[in-house]
Amino acid sequence: MSYPSVKVVPSEAPAVTEALRDVVFDGQWAVHERVRAAVAAVVRPVRSDESHQSRTRLGYRQLREVVTSLGPSSVIAGDGPTVFALFDWSAVAAPDLFPLLSGHFSLAVGAVQRLGDATAEQRQALARLEGAGHVGVLLLTELGYGSNVVEMRTEARWDPGTRRFTLHTPVPEACKFMPNVADETVAKTCVVAARLMVNGQDEGVFPFVLTLRDDQGLVRGVSVHRMPDKGFCPMDNAMIRFENVSLPEGALLTGGIAHFDERGEFHCHRGQPRDRFMRSTEQLQIGRVALSSGALAAARSGAWLMTRYARQRHTAHRIPMIERDNVRLPLARTIARLYAATALSNLSRRRLADLSGPDLDADALELGMLAKPMLSTTALTALQEFRERLGAQGMFRTNMITDYLGITQAVITAEGDNQMLEVAVGRALARAGAPPLSPVPEGGPTWTTMLDYRARSLAAAGPTHGGYAAVRVARATAAALATHTLHDAATKTAGTAGELLHTLASLYATDQILEHAAWHTAENRLTAADARELLDTRDELAAQLAPALEILVDAFGVSGELVPSAQVDVDYQDAWIRDTGWTWQ
């Protein structure tokens, strides 16, 4: 089968780019433009003399500046499209700001808004967070238990006589591990996850509001130990210990599922402590989708930088790097993966877009768990390819890729380790017996049918206690769902842009089938001849996209003002010489 190149007439290029951009940004480009401008205004050129601490404090200054521009914090946190766009463009242009966003907007402001009942303490906390004078942080994971939050040991002991809680760290392994609260110059209002103890009875994990540090320093009973610098993603990480810290009743965030009566007795209409924990921490899902989508935005920016560099970098015989098939074809495949992941990201964000209501849709929460590993892993793989193809240029922070890799590595661990999430959601899909896939339309692409078959077969094998099997279910479902979503977007897009999207969806799907060719062969779904034909098809699809690579990445909305330090943007050789100040006669 032959796949001729999609021809883009130069005069049509702007319209094609606009149509593709509409798909990339899910029809929300006006929102993205506004947020993009606000982030561009706080961008600072990369400097060689920056320390870990100076970069950390820059991030806090940038947070206050974007809140002043877009805010206040409660408005940003309650507006799904705006908060998601802020994650995207901070990842692209302000990577030192990016890691602060989830704690402040999703896990502190958002948690108080969604789970609180407007007590005086909660209103005061929101007032402190509004202008980012206080920065919001979630204190969740512990030294000995990591992401296994259900078994956390931090306690909040209820005293019905005083109607107050006592927050306490009972054992060393219960120290809160690595929240960004070490900088003594930055006030922090935190949401602390702790085990509610009532009359010696464990009532499950709930969040509590605590002003950890203000202008007078740490609150009484709190000890903070600054942790060493990380190799990437600078933050003021710390370990925290509580020693009988007193909290008022109004500090408890119940999410509407619990209360204390006049006698101080506890009542909760969710009987199982695990169910209570899931309600208390559902805000994590917003952070998971926002962070992983941000990492994907950084990878899209990396693709834009890589493509611009490959056009100007000459190889032997003065052949541009982009004309070499060992560069052009893998790059086309990577861009197809980015488009497919972006389609899944948009679907996930659409399901979570209304952040003002009291409850999040259960299917949206599951989709977030499914999407986060796929999006962040796709971003990391793409960025590593760009780092290598950029050669020495990719090693310098000025060209952004190393910072993009750093924040993506952080995202993979933040808000739930990727593999842990895949195990959890894969088991849930196996218990359900079928993944959340719509039927393939009559006459739909063969590769979509094959990806669906793999996802359904793995899920239909039934509940499993094996983590590896659960991971396979999750990954197969994510790949099939991304293909469906990108194919749907292509079908709804007319003209040349629609043709390009169909080709991207086909290329992504064939790549996924070939990655698991042994499985499909074992299931009698793929013969040796089929595999050979599919390999040829993949190369032809990549070659078909090659002439349109620049249009495909221009749709990502990146520009030089967002990455002002990048030397690979226009003329990397001239940029280096300008830095030296040297001249030639």
Beta strands, then each sheet from edge to edge (+ up, - down):
strand 1: 134-139
strand 2: 155-159
strand 3: 164-168
strand 4: 176-180
strand 5: 187-198
strand 6: 201-214
strand 7: 217-218
strand 8: 222-226
strand 9: 237-242
strand 10: 245-248
strand 11: 258-260
strand 12: 266-268
sheet 1: 1+ 5+ 2+ 3- 10+
sheet 2: 1+ 5+ 6- 7+
sheet 3: 4+ 9- 8+
sheet 4: 11+ 12-
end
